[in-house]
Amino acid sequence: MAVTHPSPPQKPTSVKALAESPGFSSLPSVYTFPKHPNGEVFSDTKESIPTIDFSLLTSSNIDERSKTIQELGKACKDWGFFMVINHGVPESMMKAIIDACGEFFELTEGEKGEYEGKYVLDPIRFGTSFNASVDKILCWRDYLKIFQHPEFHSPRRPPAFREIAREYSKRVRQVAKEILRGISESLGLEDNYIDETLDLQNGLQVLVANFYPPCPQPELAMGLPAHSDHGLLTLLIQNQIGGLQVQHNGKWVNIDPIPNSFLANIGDHIEILSNGKYNSVLHRAVVNNRDVRISIAMPHGPALDAVVGPASKLVEDERNPPEYRAMKYKEYLELQQGSMLNGKSCLDIVRNKVI
Ligand SMILES: O=C(O)CCC(=O)C(=O)O
């Protein structure tokens, strides 16, 4: 007699498809995060992250610029996260890129599946969770990751995507470059130190579009668990639906950005370069049961071949020994993107001392 086996559970190709499947109403256990994944302590005061006025950072008035650089240094030291206003990227362009990413996620699973990435450095990767092949608990999130620089890539569909992404990435790269120049100066380095030492001419810029559909049990799920970013500086926008939380003084703070601002955060490679003077910061994305949330994060990193260690000027006296070992950015990226997201565990690999 033939033995029948129950069919194995299908691995969802996207949380969008799962959320939209008929009769779907409760969260599969593989999406259930432990109740206190990172210590659920919320900030009770209404703390707000610092704001940097980009027009003053690039001002020809020396006093205005140096005051803003001081504010930038303080924001990096105290928070690692800040809002950027008056950055000059048109509101219409920010809306267009969010709409274009939204249209990409509306393509059929087959069309999106064409870009299912196998290797973490594939220039275009569509997928679900963070790294579904190794994640033990799946994140309530689909993503599209596209390398924008030093080589520009784009999916073929939706048709308008290419031109919108090309223009948006170019403008955002200029903003990131100026902020990194200011960060360099705020560390007491030459303004072009980061640019030249890390070969930003060939620096990596990635467009990471995150799609978080409404979740039937948002209190059990997580869009993205606590992590820091691998690069130097990430600039993020969202479709005005909240969900980003930042860790500050050991507590989670809900981020409610000024409309049309960028949310900026420093990444692990600023922590390494600054020898821990500025720390990359843990952040995460929570989900809700009402609205689709789309965010677009743009991490900016060194050139893939750049070997990054603490800036020599910051470790030259014996009271400031190098706290991190130098490592090629490409290797760090492969390590971070190829593992499960786990706080700042990747940074611990290049840390010289056990903390
Ligand atoms: O969706 C968000 O607000 C956070 C996204 C994020 O942290 C990331 O893409 O690394």
The ligand as an SDF file (V2000), in Angstrom:
LIG
                    3D

 10  9  0  0  0  0  0  0  0  0999 V2000
   12.9430   50.0120    7.7680 O   0  0  0  0  0  0  0  0  0  0  0  0
   13.6500   50.6510    8.5390 C   0  0  0  0  0  0  0  0  0  0  0  0
   13.2710   51.6970    9.0620 O   0  0  0  0  0  0  0  0  0  0  0  0
   15.0220   50.1550    8.9010 C   0  0  0  0  0  0  0  0  0  0  0  0
   15.7470   49.5470    7.7400 C   0  0  0  0  0  0  0  0  0  0  0  0
   17.1180   49.0710    8.1030 C   0  0  0  0  0  0  0  0  0  0  0  0
   17.5430   49.1540    9.2300 O   0  0  0  0  0  0  0  0  0  0  0  0
   17.9770   48.5010    7.0710 C   0  0  0  0  0  0  0  0  0  0  0  0
   17.5640   48.4120    5.8990 O   0  0  0  0  0  0  0  0  0  0  0  0
   19.1170   48.1030    7.4320 O   0  0  0  0  0  0  0  0  0  0  0  0
  1  2  2  0
  2  3  1  0
  2  4  1  0
  4  5  1  0
  5  6  1  0
  6  7  2  0
  6  8  1  0
  8  9  2  0
  8 10  1  0
M  END
$$$$
